[in-house]
Amino acid sequence: MKRVHPNLKDIRRELDRLEAPHVKIELDHEFEPEAGPLLKVEYGGADWHMMPQDFRNLLAELPDGSGPGAIKKAIETKVAHLWHGPSPTGSRDTSG
């Protein structure tokens, strides 16, 4: 059985509240191992990795029904520890 991070249920509830069903989330243990498990967020051809609690806190600040565009804008402007795109060199995903 797949282990569910304690924040994922809260995050999914927040995405429902914000009317953002097309925003995909998954916990990624391999993207940047030194940072610990990160949340991978995908929407509109973009993807980001961040601390799960940072994303949860960000969503909680947005008003009901904000939609995925508001989430994308908030990620780009407010998340302090943010990784964009593919895995960093030397991570498990890129070490041949």
N, C-alpha and C positions, 0 to 999 in steps of 0.2 A: 504494500500500500504506500502511495506517495505521501510523504510528510508535508503537511500544510503549515507554512509559516504563520504565526499568530496574527500578523497584520493583514494577510491576504483577504480574509473574510471581511474585515473592516474596509479594506480598500475597495473590494467589489461592491459592498453596500454603498460606499461613497460614489462610485462610478454610476451606479443605478440612480442615486439621488440627483446626480448631475446630468442625467440623460446622455451618457457617453458609452453606449454598449460596444462601440467599435474600437475602443481603446483596449488593447491586449496587455495583460500583465502576466509575468511569470518570475519566479525566484530563480536566480542564476548563481550557482556556487562556483563557477569556473571562470567567469569573465575577468575578474581581478582578484585572485585568491587572497592577496594581502589585505584587501579591504573587507573581506568576509562576504557573506551572501548579499548580493545586490538584487534589486528589483529591476527587471527589464520591462520597459514600457514601450509599446509600439503603437503608432497612429500616423496615418496619412503618409506612409513611405519613410517616416523618420523613426529612429529608435534611440532610446536613452537608457542608461543604467544609473541607478541612484540608490541611496539607503531607503529601505522600505518605509521606515517611520517618517523620513522627510517627505515622501510622496503622500503618505497618509495625512500628515499635517497640512500639506499644501492643499489637498482636496477639501479638507475640513473648512478651509478659509473661503472657498468659493461658494457663491449663492446657488440655491436649488436651480436645476435646469440650465446651468451655464453652458453645457455642451463641451464637446471635445476640443473645439478651437480655443476656448478659454483655458482649458487644461494645458494645451500645447504652449500657449503664450506664457502661462504661469511657470511652467517648467523652465522655459528659456530665460525667464527674468528673475526667478526667485529661488531656485534650488542651488544651494551652496556647493555641494559635492556631486558633480554631474559628469558622467562619461558619455560621449557621443559615439554613435556608430559602431564599427567593428572592434573586436577585442584588441587590447594593447599588445605590442610585440612582447613575446616571452610568456604570455598567459597560456594556459592549457589549450585554448581554442586555436592559437596560432603556432604553437610549437609542434612542428611537423611530425 
